Amino acid sequence: MVELALSLALPRDEMTVPVARQIASGAMDRLGVDRDCVSDIEVALSEACTNVIQHSGPGDDYEVSVTLNETHCIIRVIDRGHGFDSATLSTGSDLAAERGRGVQLMQALVDRVQFESKPEEGTIVHLEKVLAFEDGSVIRRLEGRSGG
């Protein structure tokens, strides 16, 4: 079994979005995740981080955790801001619009998007995607050894 877990504590600053994205992308590249799959996760992660920076309210930092295994990528973006009622999220925004499309993009790019938010405690954005791997990837080679 292969499992890679990364945890980042980042200041709430727009400059940290590419940092989180590049670290997650680099880990997936090393494991041999399919490039299209990596791209989808990069965009979804960027949207989740950007939403924290723009909407979380008070708080100086946020956390990003990325867990990769033979089947899934699970990402949690956690802020300690003011929280919100996730039932009020709009799912009908125009994808061509300049703003308000982050949730729709996340939903289109990953297999599961879940928000856990509590007023005055913060929000957890949970993203999950089934991974596809390149033929020569570390994961495929290890599967070949174990007969899987």
C-alpha positions as CSV (number, residue, x, y, z in Angstrom):
1,M,0.0,0.0,0.0
2,V,1.2,3.5,-0.9
3,E,0.0,6.5,1.0
4,L,1.4,10.0,0.8
5,A,0.1,12.6,3.2
6,L,1.1,16.3,3.1
7,S,0.0,19.0,5.5
8,L,0.6,22.7,4.9
9,A,0.0,25.6,7.2
10,L,-0.1,28.8,5.1
11,P,-0.7,32.5,5.7
12,R,-3.9,33.8,4.2
13,D,-2.3,35.5,1.2
14,E,-2.9,35.1,-2.5
15,M,0.8,34.2,-3.0
16,T,0.2,30.9,-1.1
17,V,-2.2,29.5,-3.7
18,P,0.4,28.5,-6.2
19,V,2.6,27.1,-3.4
20,A,-0.2,24.7,-2.3
21,R,-0.9,23.9,-6.0
22,Q,2.7,23.2,-6.9
23,I,3.4,21.0,-3.9
24,A,0.3,18.9,-4.5
25,S,1.0,18.7,-8.2
26,G,4.6,17.7,-7.6
27,A,3.6,14.9,-5.4
28,M,1.1,13.6,-7.9
29,D,3.6,13.9,-10.7
30,R,6.2,11.8,-8.8
31,L,3.6,9.1,-8.2
32,G,2.7,9.1,-11.9
33,V,-0.8,10.4,-11.7
34,D,-2.3,11.1,-15.2
35,R,-1.6,14.7,-16.3
36,D,-5.3,15.5,-17.0
37,C,-6.2,14.2,-13.5
38,V,-3.4,16.4,-11.9
39,S,-4.7,19.4,-13.8
40,D,-8.3,18.9,-12.6
41,I,-7.1,18.6,-9.0
42,E,-4.8,21.7,-9.4
43,V,-7.7,23.9,-10.5
44,A,-10.1,22.6,-7.8
45,L,-7.4,23.1,-5.1
46,S,-6.7,26.6,-6.4
47,E,-10.4,27.5,-6.2
48,A,-10.7,26.1,-2.7
49,C,-7.7,28.1,-1.5
50,T,-8.8,31.3,-3.3
51,N,-12.2,31.0,-1.6
52,V,-10.6,30.8,1.8
53,I,-8.4,33.9,1.1
54,Q,-11.3,35.9,-0.2
55,H,-14.2,34.8,2.0
56,S,-13.1,33.3,5.3
57,G,-13.0,36.5,7.3
58,P,-10.8,36.9,10.4
59,G,-7.8,34.6,10.8
60,D,-4.2,34.8,9.7
61,D,-3.7,31.3,8.3
62,Y,-5.3,28.3,6.7
63,E,-4.4,24.6,6.3
64,V,-4.2,22.4,3.3
65,S,-3.9,18.6,3.7
66,V,-3.4,16.3,0.7
67,T,-3.6,12.5,1.0
68,L,-2.8,10.4,-2.0
69,N,-3.0,6.6,-2.3
70,E,-3.5,4.0,-5.1
71,T,-7.0,5.1,-5.8
72,H,-7.8,8.6,-4.5
73,C,-6.7,12.1,-3.8
74,I,-8.3,13.6,-0.8
75,I,-7.8,17.3,-0.1
76,R,-9.0,19.3,2.9
77,V,-8.7,23.1,3.0
78,I,-9.4,24.4,6.5
79,D,-9.9,27.9,7.7
80,R,-10.7,29.3,11.1
81,G,-12.8,32.2,9.7
82,H,-16.4,33.1,10.4
83,G,-18.0,30.1,8.6
84,F,-21.1,30.2,6.4
85,D,-24.3,28.4,5.6
86,S,-23.3,26.0,2.8
87,A,-27.0,25.6,1.8
88,T,-26.8,29.2,0.5
89,L,-24.2,28.2,-2.1
90,S,-25.3,29.0,-5.6
91,T,-24.9,26.0,-8.0
92,G,-26.4,27.8,-11.0
93,S,-23.7,30.5,-11.6
94,D,-22.6,31.2,-15.1
95,L,-19.3,29.4,-15.7
96,A,-18.2,32.1,-18.0
97,A,-18.7,34.7,-15.3
98,E,-15.6,36.4,-13.8
99,R,-16.7,35.6,-10.2
100,G,-18.9,33.1,-8.4
101,R,-17.9,30.0,-10.3
102,G,-15.4,28.4,-7.9
103,V,-17.9,25.9,-6.4
104,Q,-19.1,24.9,-9.8
105,L,-15.6,24.4,-11.1
106,M,-14.7,22.3,-8.1
107,Q,-17.8,20.2,-8.6
108,A,-17.1,19.7,-12.3
109,L,-13.4,18.7,-11.8
110,V,-13.5,16.3,-8.8
111,D,-15.7,13.5,-7.8
112,R,-16.8,14.8,-4.4
113,V,-17.1,18.3,-3.0
114,Q,-18.3,18.7,0.6
115,F,-18.4,21.8,2.8
116,E,-18.4,21.6,6.6
117,S,-18.9,25.0,8.1
118,K,-19.8,26.3,11.5
119,P,-20.5,29.9,12.3
120,E,-17.6,31.6,14.1
121,E,-15.5,28.3,13.9
122,G,-14.5,28.1,10.2
123,T,-15.0,25.9,7.2
124,I,-13.5,22.7,5.8
125,V,-13.7,22.2,2.1
126,H,-13.3,18.5,1.3
127,L,-12.4,17.5,-2.2
128,E,-12.0,13.9,-3.4
129,K,-11.0,12.5,-6.8
130,V,-10.5,9.0,-8.1
131,L,-7.0,8.9,-9.5
132,A,-5.9,7.7,-12.9
133,F,-2.2,6.7,-13.3
134,E,0.2,6.7,-16.2
135,D,1.2,3.2,-17.4
136,G,4.8,3.5,-16.1
137,S,3.9,5.1,-12.8
138,V,5.3,4.0,-9.4
139,I,1.8,2.8,-8.5
140,R,1.4,0.6,-11.6
141,R,4.9,-0.9,-11.1
142,L,4.1,-1.7,-7.5
143,E,0.7,-3.2,-8.5
144,G,2.6,-5.4,-11.0
145,R,4.9,-6.7,-8.2
146,S,2.0,-7.6,-5.9
147,G,0.0,-9.2,-8.7
148,G,-2.8,-6.5,-8.4
